[in-house]
Amino acid sequence: MIQDVLVLGAGSAGLIAALSVKRKIPQLNVRIVRSPDIGVIGVGEGTTPNFPRHIFDYLGISRKHFYELAEPTWKLGIRFLWGERGRFDYTFAPQLDAHWSDLPRPNGFYCDEEFSSVDITSALMRQDKAFPRQPSGAPDIQAWHAFHIENAKFVEILEVVAREAGVEVIDGRVTGADRGPQGITAVHLEDGRKLEADFFIDASGFRSELLGKVLEEPFESFDKTLFCDRAVVGGWERSESEPILPYTTAEQMDAGWSWQIEHEHHVNRGYVYSSQAISDDEAAAEFKRKNPKVPEAPRIVKFRSGCYKRLWVDNVIAVGNSGGFVEPLEATALMVVCSHCQTFVDFLLHSELDPTPSMRDLYNELVSQGWHDIRDFLGLHYKLNTALDTPFWKHCRADTDLSGIGALLEFYEENGPTGFCRYRMGSSQNDFGIEGYFVMLVGNRAPYRKRHAASPQEKAIWEAHRQANTNKAKQGIDVKEALYYVRHPGWQWNAEKPA
Ligand SMILES: Cc1cc2nc3c(=O)[nH]c(=O)nc-3n(C[C@H](O)[C@H](O)[C@H](O)COP(=O)(O)OP(=O)(O)OC[C@H]3O[C@@H](n4cnc5c(N)ncnc54)[C@H](O)[C@@H]3O)c2cc1C
């Protein structure tokens, strides 16, 4: 039976994992070992809505504490400067997989010409507002949001909360491990110490010290579907006149795409590209040309897209970049970390801390399916984009392997954005849902045969709905003003007792 858990790594993955275990299974002794010399990755700043749910509802971190220490801003979705339309918004609320009761077809069939302000969240995004305004003037903070958050600040607050929860944090560099019949029995530190445990969480980032190096689990590359393998990262201090946008921007570039993430005082940009298509110098030059405000020489981060064949081997489970990674086109890394932590904690609880081999197999099947779903969803972003004719984009359109979602694409090609497409998705583990696929398909104007010819009356009803959303959004509240409200001493979070 598991009693002692050792987490290797104190980046966001290791800290979230340690806290998840300690909060839900408090009788376990949980320690973290991390190397201050190696440090954390220091990128990873957009999230999805499962992140606030995990932080507040699952880990029980107080909103007040979190907002004070982590200083997040809100993210309603992603603005894609992408494809033939040039621009469309992916919100975290259902836009296209929804249906007005006074119209005969779902929303997706009315977006051929204009795809914006389809619901209140996308109307807010279009007006650069974060939330609707309540009659009192205060923001109506809706559930459909995620955060932009600086990795260093986030890791700092997680460490404070982890220590408060009784997690011990040990500084030291792991150089090797002892193995026994059940897996790893101890890790060795550079200074000669040895740390024993009966369950290990490998959160050592791309180094994958335990799963990859000690256990030598094979790695499956996603390079048939995702061609990018590097990022140029930079940013600048925000001037007073630059609005804090309530969304991440993802913009097509010559050999990949570029993100813009909005922090209160800092604008963070990065260009994800394929090193097969352009050199680091060419990527840095394009990045600087399009972002003249980036002051310093941008930093280059190398990565490989893919995941280990199994993420749980013997008594070692890998969480975060040590288990798998894909480029941040949908900001999925922390989403995956939170979801994996909830799943394996459930497995530990349901096996009464004595997991069986078939439990491990099931876990591995579920998380592997999840990684492959993400691979295919990201691949779709590339395959459908017909806007640029650079060698990179031609290669994406011709060669991106989407065989994993072939049945869905075939069904869509015949029937268009009908909700029945969900039955051709193949997996029920997908966090994006059919909505995510529709946004990419409709946003990129992917052709389909069974089109709906809307009557003039239908068009008028459709436009009236969009206009009502726009009118409400115009009265909304932007990020700066909303931050002012939540920092006011009188502000009270609904879900929390007064501090
Ligand atoms: C370019 C880029 C952009 C990204 N953007 C996003 C985004 O927008 N949204 C998102 O959710 N994610 C994003 N990510 C991913 C995100 O940064 C990470 O997935 C997330 O922060 C988790 O990192 P980690 O904890 O797995 O690894 P790390 O932060 O690298 O932490 C690894 C830990 O292991 C320790 N360690 C390693 N080896 C040893 C050793 N031998 N001994 C002791 N300690 C050791 C390190 O000291 C550190 O504490 C991005 C990643 C990249 C590369």
The ligand as a Tripos MOL2 file, in Angstrom:
@<TRIPOS>MOLECULE
LIG
   53    58     1     0     0
SMALL
NO_CHARGES

@<TRIPOS>ATOM
      1 C1          7.1000   27.5930  -25.8250 C.3       1 LIG1
      2 C2          6.1490   27.0520  -24.8050 C.ar      1 LIG1
      3 C3          4.9510   27.7200  -24.5470 C.ar      1 LIG1
      4 C4          4.0430   27.1930  -23.6120 C.ar      1 LIG1
      5 N1          2.8420   27.8190  -23.4250 N.ar      1 LIG1
      6 C5          1.9210   27.2410  -22.6090 C.ar      1 LIG1
      7 C6          0.6360   27.8190  -22.4210 C.ar      1 LIG1
      8 O1          0.3020   28.8580  -22.9690 O.2       1 LIG1
      9 N2         -0.2330   27.1880  -21.5960 N.ar      1 LIG1
     10 C7          0.0960   26.0340  -20.9510 C.ar      1 LIG1
     11 O2         -0.7420   25.4740  -20.2250 O.2       1 LIG1
     12 N3          1.3140   25.5080  -21.0870 N.ar      1 LIG1
     13 C8          2.2190   26.0610  -21.9040 C.ar      1 LIG1
     14 N4          3.4470   25.4970  -22.0240 N.ar      1 LIG1
     15 C9          3.7730   24.3060  -21.2430 C.3       1 LIG1
     16 C10         4.0660   24.6760  -19.8070 C.3       1 LIG1
     17 O3          5.1230   25.5500  -19.7100 O.3       1 LIG1
     18 C11         4.3980   23.4530  -19.0220 C.3       1 LIG1
     19 O4          3.6870   22.3590  -19.4790 O.3       1 LIG1
     20 C12         4.0340   23.6150  -17.5830 C.3       1 LIG1
     21 O5          4.5860   24.7870  -17.0540 O.3       1 LIG1
     22 C13         4.5300   22.4350  -16.7890 C.3       1 LIG1
     23 O6          5.9250   22.3410  -16.8200 O.3       1 LIG1
     24 P1          6.5810   21.2040  -15.9720 P.3       1 LIG1
     25 O7          6.2670   21.4410  -14.5360 O.co2     1 LIG1
     26 O8          6.2190   19.9010  -16.5700 O.co2     1 LIG1
     27 O9          8.1420   21.3850  -16.2400 O.3       1 LIG1
     28 P2          9.2000   22.4590  -15.6910 P.3       1 LIG1
     29 O10         8.5970   23.7930  -15.4570 O.co2     1 LIG1
     30 O11        10.3610   22.3680  -16.6280 O.co2     1 LIG1
     31 O12         9.6290   21.8920  -14.2670 O.3       1 LIG1
     32 C14        10.5300   20.8130  -14.1270 C.3       1 LIG1
     33 C15        10.9550   20.7030  -12.6720 C.3       1 LIG1
     34 O13        11.7820   19.5550  -12.5310 O.3       1 LIG1
     35 C16        12.9790   19.9060  -11.8750 C.3       1 LIG1
     36 N5         14.0270   18.9800  -12.3120 N.ar      1 LIG1
     37 C17        14.3020   18.5560  -13.5590 C.ar      1 LIG1
     38 N6         15.3390   17.6810  -13.5450 N.ar      1 LIG1
     39 C18        15.6790   17.5450  -12.2500 C.ar      1 LIG1
     40 C19        16.6710   16.7800  -11.5650 C.ar      1 LIG1
     41 N7         17.5250   15.9860  -12.2180 N.pl3     1 LIG1
     42 N8         16.7610   16.8810  -10.2140 N.ar      1 LIG1
     43 C20        15.9080   17.6870   -9.5100 C.ar      1 LIG1
     44 N9         14.9690   18.4310  -10.1060 N.ar      1 LIG1
     45 C21        14.8570   18.3610  -11.4510 C.ar      1 LIG1
     46 C22        13.2170   21.3590  -12.2730 C.3       1 LIG1
     47 O14        14.1000   21.9970  -11.3700 O.3       1 LIG1
     48 C23        11.7840   21.8820  -12.1780 C.3       1 LIG1
     49 O15        11.4670   22.1610  -10.8220 O.3       1 LIG1
     50 C24         4.3700   26.0180  -22.9280 C.ar      1 LIG1
     51 C25         5.5940   25.3890  -23.1440 C.ar      1 LIG1
     52 C26         6.4710   25.8830  -24.0910 C.ar      1 LIG1
     53 C27         7.7690   25.1600  -24.3160 C.3       1 LIG1
@<TRIPOS>BOND
     1     1     2 1
     2     2     3 ar
     3     2    52 ar
     4     3     4 ar
     5     4     5 ar
     6     4    50 ar
     7     5     6 ar
     8     6     7 ar
     9     6    13 1
    10     7     8 2
    11     7     9 ar
    12     9    10 ar
    13    10    11 2
    14    10    12 ar
    15    12    13 ar
    16    13    14 ar
    17    14    15 1
    18    14    50 ar
    19    15    16 1
    20    16    17 1
    21    16    18 1
    22    18    19 1
    23    18    20 1
    24    20    21 1
    25    20    22 1
    26    22    23 1
    27    23    24 1
    28    24    25 2
    29    24    26 1
    30    24    27 1
    31    27    28 1
    32    28    29 2
    33    28    30 1
    34    28    31 1
    35    31    32 1
    36    32    33 1
    37    33    34 1
    38    33    48 1
    39    34    35 1
    40    35    36 1
    41    35    46 1
    42    36    37 ar
    43    36    45 ar
    44    37    38 ar
    45    38    39 ar
    46    39    40 ar
    47    39    45 ar
    48    40    41 1
    49    40    42 ar
    50    42    43 ar
    51    43    44 ar
    52    44    45 ar
    53    46    47 1
    54    46    48 1
    55    48    49 1
    56    50    51 ar
    57    51    52 ar
    58    52    53 1
@<TRIPOS>SUBSTRUCTURE
     1 LIG1         1 GROUP 0 **** ****
